[in-house]
Each structure stands twice: as C-alpha cells, then as structure tokens.
C-alpha cells in the first residue's frame, strides 16, 4: 500500500482534492479509517472520462465502496479499494517524494515549477458548491465546447487553405500567361533581327552585283573605244 503523497501524477492529486490522504492496496488486510464514499463520483463516470497520461489515478464510488482505478493504455484498470492512510512524516520520505509533498502543500504541481500548465477555462462562481455529478457534467460540457472550437478552427484552416490554393492557382495561371507573352515578344524580336539581317545581306549582294555590272560595262566601253581607235588608225594608212 502507498499514500496519496507517493502518487507522482498531479492529475491523480486533482482527482482526490478535498479527500483525506489515502493509500491504495490490491488486497486490504485492514483499514485504519473509513472514507466518505459519497464524495466520489459513481463508477459510470469513467465511461465518459479519459485519462491524460498513463498512471493517472482516480477514485470512484462503486457499490458503496471507494475503489481506485488507474489509466493505462487507453482504459481504466481497477487497482483496489482506497482506504484512509495514516499520515506519513515528510522525514520518512526520500528526497524526490519530499519535493513532491512540498509542491503539493504549496499548491503547486507535483512535477514542480518546470511543468507547463495548460490554460484552464474560467470556472463558474458556484463551482465549489457543485456536486461531483454536476462537476463531471460541467467537465464534459467544457470538453465538448473545446471540441467544437477545435472543429471550427479546423474549418477556418480548411477555408484558408482553399483560398491559398485558389490564389496559388491564379498566380500560376498568370505566370503562364506572362511566360507566354515573354516568349512571343522574344520570338518577334528574333524575327525582326532575322529580317534585318536578311535585308542587309540582300543589300550587300545587290551592291556587289551593281559593282560587277559597272565593271563589266567599263570593260566593254574600253574595248569599244580600242576598236574605234584601231579602225581610225587603219583608215588613215
């Protein structure tokens, strides 16, 4: 058997808040005191409750007995009957357990200040006066509320992703049109350069041909002038 001070899981301490320190034993040989089982929720509450971590311990009212259950691998497993334990002096504990007890007495988490606490929702003003069944119903309601908020956030994220994909598709289409326009301008520029080169070559060829024609005409004129000169010199003889 072991005392509630020896349970390291802070969630187990939260479940047994307001109850006297107690120990859990699989086979109780004797009970030092009697627990008020009416302060614990019924066993049926475990059907709608899920543990946070392996090793989390909670106590329920099962047929008028305070029975301890431990969360392990996705299910609540019976540990044994919970009975009040004789308080153990802090000096009898090891260093680690003394630190845990010190944290619990100071109202801190059993794991110490290094544990990051989850953000809690604001409790109703009459939470302290609520019965365990009402507290359980409130916890279920809060969990359902958080699930709805999470679902809404997922839906908002889905819409954002859809808008981002549509915007990306538009950007892609615009990039394609821009690339096609750039390619068309490049092709038109290449065609203009090719046409300009062709005209320059044709101009050079025409100039070369005109030069050859001019040289040929000059040669023919020179030959005609030579023949006339020879004819004139022959006639004088």
NULUMMAR-264460 format. One record per residue (C-alpha): residue number from 1; x, y negated, z. Coordinates in nm, 3 decimals. Example, Ala and Ser with C-alpha at 12.3 -4.5 7.8 and 13.67 -1.06 7.14 Angstrom:
<pts>
<pt><tike>1</tike><u>1.230</u><v>0.450</v><w>0.780</w></pt>
<pt><tike>2</tike><u>1.367</u><v>0.106</v><w>0.714</w></pt>
</pts>
This chain:
<pts>
<pt><tike>1</tike><u>0.000</u><v>0.000</v><w>0.000</w></pt>
<pt><tike>2</tike><u>0.114</u><v>-0.355</v><w>-0.053</w></pt>
<pt><tike>3</tike><u>-0.008</u><v>-0.701</v><w>0.048</w></pt>
<pt><tike>4</tike><u>-0.157</u><v>-0.963</v><w>-0.182</w></pt>
<pt><tike>5</tike><u>0.158</u><v>-1.170</v><w>-0.117</w></pt>
<pt><tike>6</tike><u>0.353</u><v>-0.898</v><w>-0.303</w></pt>
<pt><tike>7</tike><u>0.147</u><v>-0.937</v><w>-0.623</w></pt>
<pt><tike>8</tike><u>0.360</u><v>-1.147</v><w>-0.859</w></pt>
<pt><tike>9</tike><u>0.088</u><v>-1.219</v><w>-1.112</w></pt>
<pt><tike>10</tike><u>-0.050</u><v>-1.568</v><w>-1.046</w></pt>
<pt><tike>11</tike><u>-0.377</u><v>-1.476</v><w>-1.216</w></pt>
<pt><tike>12</tike><u>-0.433</u><v>-1.200</v><w>-0.958</w></pt>
<pt><tike>13</tike><u>-0.393</u><v>-1.457</v><w>-0.683</w></pt>
<pt><tike>14</tike><u>-0.651</u><v>-1.680</v><w>-0.852</w></pt>
<pt><tike>15</tike><u>-0.899</u><v>-1.390</v><w>-0.864</w></pt>
<pt><tike>16</tike><u>-0.866</u><v>-1.331</v><w>-0.489</w></pt>
<pt><tike>17</tike><u>-0.879</u><v>-1.701</v><w>-0.386</w></pt>
<pt><tike>18</tike><u>-1.082</u><v>-1.762</v><w>-0.070</w></pt>
<pt><tike>19</tike><u>-1.038</u><v>-1.399</v><w>0.044</w></pt>
<pt><tike>20</tike><u>-0.813</u><v>-1.284</v><w>0.325</w></pt>
<pt><tike>21</tike><u>-0.473</u><v>-1.141</v><w>0.234</w></pt>
<pt><tike>22</tike><u>-0.523</u><v>-0.775</v><w>0.148</w></pt>
<pt><tike>23</tike><u>-0.347</u><v>-0.467</v><w>0.027</w></pt>
<pt><tike>24</tike><u>-0.450</u><v>-0.211</v><w>-0.234</w></pt>
<pt><tike>25</tike><u>-0.397</u><v>0.159</v><w>-0.182</w></pt>
<pt><tike>26</tike><u>-0.491</u><v>0.451</v><w>-0.401</w></pt>
<pt><tike>27</tike><u>-0.553</u><v>0.672</v><w>-0.102</w></pt>
<pt><tike>28</tike><u>-0.654</u><v>0.478</v><w>0.207</w></pt>
<pt><tike>29</tike><u>-0.557</u><v>0.661</v><w>0.520</w></pt>
<pt><tike>30</tike><u>-0.711</u><v>0.395</v><w>0.747</w></pt>
<pt><tike>31</tike><u>-0.849</u><v>0.041</v><w>0.730</w></pt>
<pt><tike>32</tike><u>-0.717</u><v>-0.232</v><w>0.951</w></pt>
<pt><tike>33</tike><u>-1.019</u><v>-0.461</v><w>0.883</w></pt>
<pt><tike>34</tike><u>-1.341</u><v>-0.476</v><w>0.683</w></pt>
<pt><tike>35</tike><u>-1.367</u><v>-0.705</v><w>0.381</w></pt>
<pt><tike>36</tike><u>-1.680</u><v>-0.906</v><w>0.293</w></pt>
<pt><tike>37</tike><u>-1.757</u><v>-0.738</v><w>-0.040</w></pt>
<pt><tike>38</tike><u>-2.035</u><v>-0.991</v><w>-0.116</w></pt>
<pt><tike>39</tike><u>-1.772</u><v>-1.248</v><w>-0.205</w></pt>
<pt><tike>40</tike><u>-1.652</u><v>-1.041</v><w>-0.503</w></pt>
<pt><tike>41</tike><u>-1.826</u><v>-1.022</v><w>-0.844</w></pt>
<pt><tike>42</tike><u>-2.001</u><v>-0.700</v><w>-0.946</w></pt>
<pt><tike>43</tike><u>-1.818</u><v>-0.433</v><w>-1.144</w></pt>
<pt><tike>44</tike><u>-2.030</u><v>-0.515</v><w>-1.451</w></pt>
<pt><tike>45</tike><u>-1.847</u><v>-0.848</v><w>-1.476</w></pt>
<pt><tike>46</tike><u>-1.539</u><v>-0.660</v><w>-1.601</w></pt>
<pt><tike>47</tike><u>-1.727</u><v>-0.576</v><w>-1.924</w></pt>
<pt><tike>48</tike><u>-1.722</u><v>-0.942</v><w>-2.030</w></pt>
<pt><tike>49</tike><u>-1.383</u><v>-1.027</v><w>-1.882</w></pt>
<pt><tike>50</tike><u>-1.045</u><v>-0.974</v><w>-2.046</w></pt>
<pt><tike>51</tike><u>-0.714</u><v>-0.985</v><w>-1.865</w></pt>
<pt><tike>52</tike><u>-0.448</u><v>-1.236</v><w>-1.963</w></pt>
<pt><tike>53</tike><u>-0.141</u><v>-1.021</v><w>-1.901</w></pt>
<pt><tike>54</tike><u>-0.060</u><v>-0.663</v><w>-1.814</w></pt>
<pt><tike>55</tike><u>-0.054</u><v>-0.619</v><w>-1.438</w></pt>
<pt><tike>56</tike><u>-0.327</u><v>-0.873</v><w>-1.363</w></pt>
<pt><tike>57</tike><u>-0.531</u><v>-0.750</v><w>-1.067</w></pt>
<pt><tike>58</tike><u>-0.889</u><v>-0.834</v><w>-0.969</w></pt>
<pt><tike>59</tike><u>-1.129</u><v>-0.710</v><w>-0.702</w></pt>
<pt><tike>60</tike><u>-1.497</u><v>-0.633</v><w>-0.767</w></pt>
<pt><tike>61</tike><u>-1.797</u><v>-0.517</v><w>-0.568</w></pt>
<pt><tike>62</tike><u>-1.857</u><v>-0.154</v><w>-0.665</w></pt>
<pt><tike>63</tike><u>-2.144</u><v>0.013</v><w>-0.479</w></pt>
<pt><tike>64</tike><u>-2.077</u><v>-0.198</v><w>-0.169</w></pt>
<pt><tike>65</tike><u>-1.702</u><v>-0.136</v><w>-0.171</w></pt>
<pt><tike>66</tike><u>-1.421</u><v>-0.372</v><w>-0.263</w></pt>
<pt><tike>67</tike><u>-1.242</u><v>-0.192</v><w>-0.547</w></pt>
<pt><tike>68</tike><u>-0.924</u><v>-0.323</v><w>-0.710</w></pt>
<pt><tike>69</tike><u>-0.878</u><v>-0.297</v><w>-1.088</w></pt>
<pt><tike>70</tike><u>-0.565</u><v>-0.373</v><w>-1.288</w></pt>
<pt><tike>71</tike><u>-0.548</u><v>-0.491</v><w>-1.651</w></pt>
<pt><tike>72</tike><u>-0.325</u><v>-0.259</v><w>-1.852</w></pt>
<pt><tike>73</tike><u>-0.304</u><v>-0.209</v><w>-2.231</w></pt>
<pt><tike>74</tike><u>-0.637</u><v>-0.373</v><w>-2.307</w></pt>
<pt><tike>75</tike><u>-0.855</u><v>-0.217</v><w>-2.038</w></pt>
<pt><tike>76</tike><u>-0.929</u><v>-0.238</v><w>-1.664</w></pt>
<pt><tike>77</tike><u>-0.795</u><v>0.060</v><w>-1.472</w></pt>
<pt><tike>78</tike><u>-0.903</u><v>0.149</v><w>-1.119</w></pt>
<pt><tike>79</tike><u>-0.622</u><v>0.109</v><w>-0.866</w></pt>
<pt><tike>80</tike><u>-0.802</u><v>0.185</v><w>-0.545</w></pt>
<pt><tike>81</tike><u>-1.002</u><v>0.038</v><w>-0.261</w></pt>
<pt><tike>82</tike><u>-0.896</u><v>-0.305</v><w>-0.139</w></pt>
<pt><tike>83</tike><u>-0.872</u><v>-0.349</v><w>0.237</w></pt>
<pt><tike>84</tike><u>-0.760</u><v>-0.636</v><w>0.457</w></pt>
<pt><tike>85</tike><u>-0.392</u><v>-0.616</v><w>0.538</w></pt>
<pt><tike>86</tike><u>-0.206</u><v>-0.721</v><w>0.845</w></pt>
<pt><tike>87</tike><u>-0.016</u><v>-1.039</v><w>0.761</w></pt>
<pt><tike>88</tike><u>0.350</u><v>-0.976</v><w>0.699</w></pt>
<pt><tike>89</tike><u>0.608</u><v>-1.219</v><w>0.821</w></pt>
<pt><tike>90</tike><u>0.796</u><v>-1.401</v><w>0.549</w></pt>
<pt><tike>91</tike><u>1.125</u><v>-1.292</v><w>0.703</w></pt>
<pt><tike>92</tike><u>1.040</u><v>-0.929</v><w>0.625</w></pt>
<pt><tike>93</tike><u>1.022</u><v>-1.004</v><w>0.253</w></pt>
<pt><tike>94</tike><u>1.311</u><v>-1.014</v><w>0.007</w></pt>
<pt><tike>95</tike><u>1.430</u><v>-1.343</v><w>-0.142</w></pt>
<pt><tike>96</tike><u>1.215</u><v>-1.315</v><w>-0.454</w></pt>
<pt><tike>97</tike><u>0.895</u><v>-1.241</v><w>-0.259</w></pt>
<pt><tike>98</tike><u>0.972</u><v>-1.518</v><w>-0.011</w></pt>
<pt><tike>99</tike><u>0.990</u><v>-1.765</v><w>-0.302</w></pt>
<pt><tike>100</tike><u>0.658</u><v>-1.637</v><w>-0.439</w></pt>
<pt><tike>101</tike><u>0.490</u><v>-1.673</v><w>-0.097</w></pt>
<pt><tike>102</tike><u>0.638</u><v>-2.021</v><w>-0.062</w></pt>
<pt><tike>103</tike><u>0.497</u><v>-2.123</v><w>-0.402</w></pt>
<pt><tike>104</tike><u>0.154</u><v>-1.982</v><w>-0.317</w></pt>
<pt><tike>105</tike><u>0.141</u><v>-2.164</v><w>0.016</w></pt>
<pt><tike>106</tike><u>0.235</u><v>-2.487</v><w>-0.163</w></pt>
<pt><tike>107</tike><u>-0.050</u><v>-2.436</v><w>-0.410</w></pt>
<pt><tike>108</tike><u>0.189</u><v>-2.368</v><w>-0.698</w></pt>
<pt><tike>109</tike><u>0.206</u><v>-2.086</v><w>-0.947</w></pt>
<pt><tike>110</tike><u>0.357</u><v>-1.764</v><w>-0.816</w></pt>
<pt><tike>111</tike><u>0.607</u><v>-1.774</v><w>-1.101</w></pt>
<pt><tike>112</tike><u>0.739</u><v>-2.112</v><w>-0.979</w></pt>
<pt><tike>113</tike><u>0.759</u><v>-2.454</v><w>-1.145</w></pt>
<pt><tike>114</tike><u>0.915</u><v>-2.309</v><w>-1.459</w></pt>
<pt><tike>115</tike><u>0.584</u><v>-2.160</v><w>-1.570</w></pt>
<pt><tike>116</tike><u>0.398</u><v>-2.370</v><w>-1.823</w></pt>
<pt><tike>117</tike><u>0.040</u><v>-2.413</v><w>-1.710</w></pt>
<pt><tike>118</tike><u>-0.240</u><v>-2.402</v><w>-1.961</w></pt>
<pt><tike>119</tike><u>-0.462</u><v>-2.704</v><w>-1.992</w></pt>
<pt><tike>120</tike><u>-0.781</u><v>-2.642</v><w>-1.793</w></pt>
<pt><tike>121</tike><u>-1.123</u><v>-2.774</v><w>-1.874</w></pt>
<pt><tike>122</tike><u>-1.292</u><v>-3.006</v><w>-1.627</w></pt>
<pt><tike>123</tike><u>-1.496</u><v>-2.806</v><w>-1.378</w></pt>
<pt><tike>124</tike><u>-1.845</u><v>-2.915</v><w>-1.272</w></pt>
<pt><tike>125</tike><u>-1.882</u><v>-3.108</v><w>-0.949</w></pt>
<pt><tike>126</tike><u>-2.067</u><v>-2.821</v><w>-0.778</w></pt>
<pt><tike>127</tike><u>-1.814</u><v>-2.557</v><w>-0.883</w></pt>
<pt><tike>128</tike><u>-1.703</u><v>-2.491</v><w>-0.524</w></pt>
<pt><tike>129</tike><u>-2.061</u><v>-2.419</v><w>-0.412</w></pt>
<pt><tike>130</tike><u>-2.140</u><v>-2.190</v><w>-0.706</w></pt>
<pt><tike>131</tike><u>-2.180</u><v>-1.818</v><w>-0.652</w></pt>
<pt><tike>132</tike><u>-1.939</u><v>-1.575</v><w>-0.813</w></pt>
<pt><tike>133</tike><u>-2.201</u><v>-1.478</v><w>-1.070</w></pt>
<pt><tike>134</tike><u>-2.251</u><v>-1.845</v><w>-1.161</w></pt>
<pt><tike>135</tike><u>-1.875</u><v>-1.896</v><w>-1.180</w></pt>
<pt><tike>136</tike><u>-1.847</u><v>-1.593</v><w>-1.403</w></pt>
<pt><tike>137</tike><u>-2.127</u><v>-1.723</v><w>-1.627</w></pt>
<pt><tike>138</tike><u>-1.954</u><v>-2.062</v><w>-1.637</w></pt>
<pt><tike>139</tike><u>-1.625</u><v>-1.897</v><w>-1.736</w></pt>
<pt><tike>140</tike><u>-1.797</u><v>-1.702</v><w>-2.014</w></pt>
<pt><tike>141</tike><u>-1.965</u><v>-2.020</v><w>-2.136</w></pt>
<pt><tike>142</tike><u>-1.633</u><v>-2.207</v><w>-2.136</w></pt>
<pt><tike>143</tike><u>-1.467</u><v>-1.926</v><w>-2.331</w></pt>
<pt><tike>144</tike><u>-1.746</u><v>-1.930</v><w>-2.588</w></pt>
<pt><tike>145</tike><u>-1.711</u><v>-2.309</v><w>-2.612</w></pt>
<pt><tike>146</tike><u>-1.338</u><v>-2.277</v><w>-2.675</w></pt>
<pt><tike>147</tike><u>-1.402</u><v>-2.010</v><w>-2.937</w></pt>
<pt><tike>148</tike><u>-1.648</u><v>-2.241</v><w>-3.114</w></pt>
<pt><tike>149</tike><u>-1.398</u><v>-2.526</v><w>-3.104</w></pt>
<pt><tike>150</tike><u>-1.130</u><v>-2.296</v><w>-3.239</w></pt>
<pt><tike>151</tike><u>-1.365</u><v>-2.185</v><w>-3.519</w></pt>
<pt><tike>152</tike><u>-1.439</u><v>-2.548</v><w>-3.604</w></pt>
<pt><tike>153</tike><u>-1.067</u><v>-2.625</v><w>-3.612</w></pt>
<pt><tike>154</tike><u>-1.010</u><v>-2.329</v><w>-3.842</w></pt>
<pt><tike>155</tike><u>-1.287</u><v>-2.452</v><w>-4.070</w></pt>
<pt><tike>156</tike><u>-1.131</u><v>-2.801</v><w>-4.076</w></pt>
<pt><tike>157</tike><u>-0.796</u><v>-2.647</v><w>-4.155</w></pt>
<pt><tike>158</tike><u>-0.953</u><v>-2.443</v><w>-4.434</w></pt>
<pt><tike>159</tike><u>-1.108</u><v>-2.756</v><w>-4.586</w></pt>
<pt><tike>160</tike><u>-0.778</u><v>-2.941</v><w>-4.557</w></pt>
<pt><tike>161</tike><u>-0.601</u><v>-2.655</v><w>-4.731</w></pt>
<pt><tike>162</tike><u>-0.866</u><v>-2.657</v><w>-5.003</w></pt>
<pt><tike>163</tike><u>-0.825</u><v>-3.032</v><w>-5.058</w></pt>
<pt><tike>164</tike><u>-0.448</u><v>-2.994</v><w>-5.062</w></pt>
<pt><tike>165</tike><u>-0.472</u><v>-2.716</v><w>-5.319</w></pt>
<pt><tike>166</tike><u>-0.707</u><v>-2.925</v><w>-5.536</w></pt>
<pt><tike>167</tike><u>-0.472</u><v>-3.223</v><w>-5.511</w></pt>
<pt><tike>168</tike><u>-0.178</u><v>-3.000</v><w>-5.598</w></pt>
<pt><tike>169</tike><u>-0.371</u><v>-2.863</v><w>-5.897</w></pt>
<pt><tike>170</tike><u>-0.444</u><v>-3.218</v><w>-6.015</w></pt>
<pt><tike>171</tike><u>-0.080</u><v>-3.310</v><w>-5.968</w></pt>
<pt><tike>172</tike><u>0.025</u><v>-3.003</v><w>-6.164</w></pt>
<pt><tike>173</tike><u>-0.214</u><v>-3.090</v><w>-6.448</w></pt>
<pt><tike>174</tike><u>-0.089</u><v>-3.449</v><w>-6.451</w></pt>
<pt><tike>175</tike><u>0.270</u><v>-3.326</v><w>-6.457</w></pt>
<pt><tike>176</tike><u>0.187</u><v>-3.102</v><w>-6.752</w></pt>
<pt><tike>177</tike><u>0.031</u><v>-3.395</v><w>-6.943</w></pt>
<pt><tike>178</tike><u>0.326</u><v>-3.615</v><w>-6.856</w></pt>
<pt><tike>179</tike><u>0.571</u><v>-3.348</v><w>-6.975</w></pt>
<pt><tike>180</tike><u>0.374</u><v>-3.302</v><w>-7.299</w></pt>
<pt><tike>181</tike><u>0.377</u><v>-3.681</v><w>-7.363</w></pt>
<pt><tike>182</tike><u>0.751</u><v>-3.696</v><w>-7.293</w></pt>
<pt><tike>183</tike><u>0.813</u><v>-3.405</v><w>-7.531</w></pt>
<pt><tike>184</tike><u>0.603</u><v>-3.576</v><w>-7.800</w></pt>
<pt><tike>185</tike><u>0.799</u><v>-3.901</v><w>-7.760</w></pt>
<pt><tike>186</tike><u>1.124</u><v>-3.707</v><w>-7.782</w></pt>
<pt><tike>187</tike><u>1.011</u><v>-3.532</v><w>-8.099</w></pt>
<pt><tike>188</tike><u>0.900</u><v>-3.861</v><w>-8.255</w></pt>
<pt><tike>189</tike><u>1.234</u><v>-4.021</v><w>-8.168</w></pt>
<pt><tike>190</tike><u>1.421</u><v>-3.727</v><w>-8.317</w></pt>
<pt><tike>191</tike><u>1.208</u><v>-3.756</v><w>-8.633</w></pt>
<pt><tike>192</tike><u>1.285</u><v>-4.128</v><w>-8.663</w></pt>
<pt><tike>193</tike><u>1.658</u><v>-4.065</v><w>-8.619</w></pt>
<pt><tike>194</tike><u>1.648</u><v>-3.786</v><w>-8.881</w></pt>
<pt><tike>195</tike><u>1.459</u><v>-4.012</v><w>-9.124</w></pt>
<pt><tike>196</tike><u>1.705</u><v>-4.295</v><w>-9.068</w></pt>
<pt><tike>197</tike><u>1.998</u><v>-4.061</v><w>-9.134</w></pt>
<pt><tike>198</tike><u>1.830</u><v>-3.931</v><w>-9.450</w></pt>
<pt><tike>199</tike><u>1.774</u><v>-4.284</v><w>-9.582</w></pt>
<pt><tike>200</tike><u>2.137</u><v>-4.376</v><w>-9.505</w></pt>
<pt><tike>201</tike><u>2.262</u><v>-4.069</v><w>-9.691</w></pt>
<pt><tike>202</tike><u>2.036</u><v>-4.139</v><w>-9.987</w></pt>
<pt><tike>203</tike><u>2.164</u><v>-4.498</v><w>-9.993</w></pt>
<pt><tike>204</tike><u>2.524</u><v>-4.379</v><w>-9.991</w></pt>
<pt><tike>205</tike><u>2.455</u><v>-4.128</v><w>-10.267</w></pt>
<pt><tike>206</tike><u>2.281</u><v>-4.395</v><w>-10.477</w></pt>
<pt><tike>207</tike><u>2.571</u><v>-4.637</v><w>-10.426</w></pt>
<pt><tike>208</tike><u>2.818</u><v>-4.367</v><w>-10.525</w></pt>
<pt><tike>209</tike><u>2.616</u><v>-4.284</v><w>-10.834</w></pt>
<pt><tike>210</tike><u>2.590</u><v>-4.651</v><w>-10.933</w></pt>
<pt><tike>211</tike><u>2.965</u><v>-4.683</v><w>-10.890</w></pt>
<pt><tike>212</tike><u>3.024</u><v>-4.382</v><w>-11.113</w></pt>
<pt><tike>213</tike><u>2.784</u><v>-4.523</v><w>-11.373</w></pt>
<pt><tike>214</tike><u>2.959</u><v>-4.860</v><w>-11.363</w></pt>
<pt><tike>215</tike><u>3.299</u><v>-4.697</v><w>-11.406</w></pt>
<pt><tike>216</tike><u>3.167</u><v>-4.489</v><w>-11.695</w></pt>
<pt><tike>217</tike><u>3.021</u><v>-4.799</v><w>-11.863</w></pt>
<pt><tike>218</tike><u>3.351</u><v>-4.983</v><w>-11.814</w></pt>
<pt><tike>219</tike><u>3.538</u><v>-4.695</v><w>-11.971</w></pt>
<pt><tike>220</tike><u>3.302</u><v>-4.685</v><w>-12.269</w></pt>
<pt><tike>221</tike><u>3.331</u><v>-5.060</v><w>-12.320</w></pt>
<pt><tike>222</tike><u>3.705</u><v>-5.032</v><w>-12.307</w></pt>
<pt><tike>223</tike><u>3.702</u><v>-4.756</v><w>-12.570</w></pt>
<pt><tike>224</tike><u>3.473</u><v>-4.961</v><w>-12.798</w></pt>
<pt><tike>225</tike><u>3.697</u><v>-5.261</v><w>-12.765</w></pt>
<pt><tike>226</tike><u>4.001</u><v>-5.048</v><w>-12.851</w></pt>
<pt><tike>227</tike><u>3.833</u><v>-4.908</v><w>-13.164</w></pt>
<pt><tike>228</tike><u>3.732</u><v>-5.254</v><w>-13.286</w></pt>
<pt><tike>229</tike><u>4.083</u><v>-5.377</v><w>-13.228</w></pt>
<pt><tike>230</tike><u>4.223</u><v>-5.086</v><w>-13.426</w></pt>
<pt><tike>231</tike><u>3.973</u><v>-5.140</v><w>-13.708</w></pt>
<pt><tike>232</tike><u>4.056</u><v>-5.508</v><w>-13.727</w></pt>
<pt><tike>233</tike><u>4.428</u><v>-5.441</v><w>-13.733</w></pt>
<pt><tike>234</tike><u>4.382</u><v>-5.181</v><w>-14.013</w></pt>
<pt><tike>235</tike><u>4.177</u><v>-5.418</v><w>-14.227</w></pt>
<pt><tike>236</tike><u>4.444</u><v>-5.687</v><w>-14.222</w></pt>
<pt><tike>237</tike><u>4.702</u><v>-5.439</v><w>-14.354</w></pt>
</pts>
